[in-house]
Amino acid sequence: MTETIPKTILCLGNPGPEYSMTRHNVAWWLADRLADRYGLGRFREQGNAGVARGRAGTVAIQVVKPYTYMNRSGRVLAGLSKKEGFDLVRDLLVVVDEMALEVGRIRFRAGGSAGGHNGLKSVQEALGTLDYARLRIGVGAPPPGVPKADWVLSAPPRADREVLLSAMDAVTDCVDLWVQNGIEAAMNRCNQ
């Protein structure tokens, strides 16, 4: 019997309590919500990542939080992308924060450039392709004069945090749509 290849939801962020509530870690907020939704239990350390495994209905899934810091997130994909039967387009969804989207808005894409996001640049380098699905969660643009790095590494104000947290149920529904039906279905129904 061959091993089932799980759908992998790679949620990029930074480890450590000082980063937990920052804009750059909004994908980890989603990872926690997905683990709760699917009853995956706690994240277990596996190499340089925290991994929660289980099923979404009949589909095997794993939610992954890289512990490598954002700029080296692609390192966790080294072994996975070489597994027999693993299809980057079908089996991988990379989740990141996005300054070019309003707070709480989301956008699925089937491929494309890193768009200046260092985590996506690392994933692209590790995979050697732009052809993988990604989900961007809007954290809003920094005000004039605020450096981008300072913006994403700071906690959003309470109002923005509430928007992001309240959007997580709808975002998990959209991720479930990707798990069950693929990127085209998620793009068609969930892009805002």
C-alpha positions as CSV (number, residue, x, y, z in Angstrom):
1,M,0.0,0.0,0.0
2,T,1.4,3.4,-1.0
3,E,1.6,6.2,1.5
4,T,-1.1,8.9,1.1
5,I,0.4,12.3,0.2
6,P,-1.3,14.9,2.5
7,K,-2.5,18.2,1.4
8,T,0.1,20.6,2.9
9,I,-0.8,24.0,4.2
10,L,2.4,25.8,4.9
11,C,1.8,28.9,7.1
12,L,4.7,31.3,7.1
13,G,5.7,33.2,10.2
14,N,8.4,33.7,12.8
15,P,8.9,31.6,15.9
16,G,9.0,33.2,19.4
17,P,6.6,35.0,21.6
18,E,7.9,38.4,20.5
19,Y,6.4,37.7,17.0
20,S,3.3,35.8,17.9
21,M,0.9,38.7,17.6
22,T,2.6,40.6,14.7
23,R,1.2,41.1,11.2
24,H,3.9,38.8,9.8
25,N,2.4,35.9,11.8
26,V,-1.2,36.2,10.7
27,A,-0.7,32.9,8.7
28,W,0.2,31.2,12.1
29,W,-3.1,32.5,13.5
30,L,-4.8,30.7,10.6
31,A,-2.7,27.6,11.3
32,D,-4.0,27.5,14.8
33,R,-7.5,27.9,13.6
34,L,-7.2,25.1,11.1
35,A,-5.7,22.8,13.7
36,D,-8.7,23.5,15.9
37,R,-11.2,23.1,13.1
38,Y,-9.9,19.8,12.0
39,G,-9.2,18.5,15.5
40,L,-5.5,18.0,14.6
41,G,-4.2,18.4,18.1
42,R,-1.1,20.3,19.0
43,F,1.8,21.1,16.6
44,R,4.6,18.6,17.0
45,E,8.2,19.5,16.3
46,Q,9.4,17.8,13.2
47,G,12.8,19.0,12.0
48,N,12.7,22.7,11.6
49,A,8.9,23.0,11.8
50,G,5.8,22.4,13.9
51,V,3.4,20.0,12.1
52,A,-0.2,19.1,12.9
53,R,-1.6,16.1,11.0
54,G,-5.0,14.6,10.5
55,R,-7.9,14.5,8.1
56,A,-10.3,17.0,6.5
57,G,-13.1,14.7,5.8
58,T,-11.6,12.0,3.7
59,V,-8.5,14.0,2.7
60,A,-5.2,13.7,4.6
61,I,-3.8,17.1,5.6
62,Q,-0.9,18.6,7.4
63,V,-0.6,22.2,8.7
64,V,3.0,23.3,8.9
65,K,4.6,26.3,10.8
66,P,8.2,26.7,9.8
67,Y,10.5,27.5,12.7
68,T,13.2,28.9,10.3
69,Y,12.1,32.5,10.4
70,M,10.3,34.1,7.4
71,N,13.3,34.6,5.2
72,R,14.3,30.9,5.3
73,S,10.8,29.4,5.2
74,G,11.5,27.4,2.1
75,R,13.9,25.1,3.9
76,V,11.1,23.1,5.4
77,L,10.0,22.0,1.9
78,A,13.3,20.3,0.9
79,G,12.1,16.7,1.8
80,L,8.4,17.2,1.0
81,S,8.8,18.4,-2.5
82,K,10.8,15.3,-3.5
83,K,8.2,12.8,-2.2
84,E,7.0,10.5,-4.9
85,G,3.5,11.6,-5.9
86,F,3.7,15.0,-4.3
87,D,2.3,17.6,-6.8
88,L,3.2,21.2,-6.0
89,V,0.2,22.6,-7.8
90,R,-2.3,20.2,-6.3
91,D,-0.9,19.4,-2.8
92,L,0.7,22.6,-1.5
93,L,-0.9,25.8,-0.3
94,V,1.5,28.5,1.1
95,V,-0.2,31.1,3.4
96,V,1.4,34.6,4.0
97,D,0.6,38.1,5.2
98,E,0.1,40.7,2.5
99,M,0.6,44.5,2.8
100,A,-1.0,45.2,-0.6
101,L,-4.4,43.9,0.6
102,E,-6.8,45.7,3.0
103,V,-6.9,44.2,6.5
104,G,-8.8,40.9,6.5
105,R,-9.1,40.6,2.7
106,I,-7.8,37.4,1.1
107,R,-6.5,36.4,-2.3
108,F,-5.8,32.9,-3.6
109,R,-3.4,32.5,-6.6
110,A,-2.3,29.4,-8.5
111,G,1.2,30.8,-9.1
112,G,3.1,34.0,-9.7
113,S,5.9,36.0,-8.4
114,A,6.9,36.5,-4.7
115,G,5.7,40.1,-5.0
116,G,8.5,41.3,-2.7
117,H,7.6,38.9,0.1
118,N,10.8,37.3,1.5
119,G,9.0,34.2,2.7
120,L,7.6,33.5,-0.8
121,K,11.1,34.2,-2.3
122,S,12.5,31.5,0.0
123,V,9.8,29.1,-1.0
124,Q,10.4,29.9,-4.7
125,E,14.1,29.2,-4.3
126,A,13.5,25.9,-2.5
127,L,11.0,24.7,-5.0
128,G,12.7,26.1,-8.1
129,T,9.3,27.2,-9.5
130,L,6.6,29.8,-9.2
131,D,3.9,27.2,-9.8
132,Y,2.4,26.6,-6.4
133,A,-0.8,27.8,-4.8
134,R,-0.7,30.6,-2.3
135,L,-3.1,32.4,-0.1
136,R,-2.4,36.0,0.9
137,I,-4.1,37.5,4.0
138,G,-4.3,41.3,4.0
139,V,-2.7,43.2,6.8
140,G,-2.9,46.6,5.2
141,A,-0.1,49.0,4.0
142,P,2.1,50.9,6.3
143,P,1.5,54.6,6.7
144,P,3.9,57.0,4.9
145,G,7.3,57.0,6.6
146,V,6.9,53.6,8.3
147,P,9.4,51.0,7.0
148,K,7.8,47.9,5.7
149,A,9.8,45.6,8.0
150,D,8.8,47.7,11.1
151,W,5.1,47.4,9.9
152,V,4.9,43.7,9.5
153,L,7.0,43.0,12.7
154,S,4.6,45.1,14.8
155,A,1.3,44.1,16.3
156,P,-1.8,45.5,14.6
157,P,-4.0,47.8,16.6
158,R,-7.0,46.2,18.3
159,A,-9.5,47.1,15.6
160,D,-7.3,45.5,12.9
161,R,-6.6,42.5,15.1
162,E,-10.4,42.0,15.6
163,V,-11.0,42.2,11.8
164,L,-8.3,39.6,11.2
165,L,-9.5,37.3,13.9
166,S,-13.2,37.6,12.9
167,A,-12.2,36.8,9.3
168,M,-10.5,33.5,10.3
169,D,-13.7,31.4,10.2
170,A,-14.4,32.4,6.6
171,V,-10.7,32.0,5.7
172,T,-10.8,28.4,7.1
173,D,-13.9,27.7,5.0
174,C,-11.9,28.9,1.9
175,V,-8.9,26.7,2.8
176,D,-11.3,23.8,3.2
177,L,-12.6,24.5,-0.3
178,W,-9.0,24.3,-1.5
179,V,-8.4,21.0,0.3
180,Q,-11.6,19.5,-1.1
181,N,-11.8,21.0,-4.6
182,G,-8.5,22.7,-5.5
183,I,-7.1,26.2,-6.2
184,E,-9.5,27.1,-9.0
185,A,-12.6,26.6,-6.8
186,A,-11.0,28.6,-4.0
187,M,-10.1,31.4,-6.3
188,N,-13.6,31.5,-7.9
189,R,-15.4,31.6,-4.6
190,C,-13.1,33.3,-2.1
191,N,-11.1,36.0,-3.9
192,Q,-12.3,39.4,-2.8
